[in-house]
Amino acid sequence: MSLMKQLGGLLCWLALSFIVAGIGGWGSANAPVFYRELVLPDWAPPAWLFGPVWTTLYTMMAIAAWLVWREYGFSGLAKRALQVNLVQLVLNMLWSWLFFAWYLGAVSFVEIILLWCTIVATIVLYWRLNKAAAILMLPYLVWVSFAMLLNYSIWQLNPYVL
């Protein structure tokens, strides 16, 4: 694969990742105000932390997908891995809408469990193809695991809001 095609592919994966982030961000436009109004567990991070963390994670997700695509294209097991990755991106985007726009605490909790499962599936499929890609997804899995606990805790602490 030519260097230009590789660079173009990287830019496409980054663009896709940040389009997803943007749509999710649109759904969570009121998140800073809403987050301040919620009863939060003592261990909840400050609202300012979410932006830098998600920017880093979306970049790492894009690079991971690019590593798999660069090596295998959309064929065989790579096609399946990249399809699962796309599903997890859609679920990631949807969670922001469920929680911050539509205030669906229980639904967002079930959805984040599905998101977590698709992240695990992506990591397993990536591991078979490109271990660096799988490793790049691990911080995302850790963060979503934390977010899942936070989602549950906030939902339970705010039953009349979520």
Secondary structure as the mmCIF struct_conf table of DSSP 4:
data_model
#
loop_
_struct_conf.conf_type_id
_struct_conf.id
_struct_conf.beg_label_comp_id
_struct_conf.beg_label_asym_id
_struct_conf.beg_label_seq_id
_struct_conf.end_label_comp_id
_struct_conf.end_label_asym_id
_struct_conf.end_label_seq_id
HELX_RH_AL_P HELX_RH_AL_P1 LEU A 3 GLY A 27
TURN_TY1_P TURN_TY1_P1 SER A 28 ASN A 30
HELX_RH_AL_P HELX_RH_AL_P2 ALA A 31 GLU A 37
BEND BEND1 LEU A 38 LEU A 38
TURN_TY1_P TURN_TY1_P2 ASP A 42 TRP A 43
HELX_LH_PP_P HELX_LH_PP_P1 ALA A 44 PRO A 46
HELX_RH_3T_P HELX_RH_3T_P1 ALA A 47 LEU A 49
HELX_RH_AL_P HELX_RH_AL_P3 PHE A 50 TYR A 72
TURN_TY1_P TURN_TY1_P3 GLY A 73 PHE A 74
BEND BEND2 SER A 75 SER A 75
HELX_RH_AL_P HELX_RH_AL_P4 GLY A 76 SER A 96
HELX_RH_PI_P HELX_RH_PI_P1 TRP A 97 ALA A 101
BEND BEND3 TRP A 102 TRP A 102
HELX_RH_AL_P HELX_RH_AL_P5 GLY A 105 LEU A 129
HELX_RH_AL_P HELX_RH_AL_P6 LYS A 131 LEU A 157
TURN_TY1_P TURN_TY1_P4 PRO A 159 VAL A 161
#
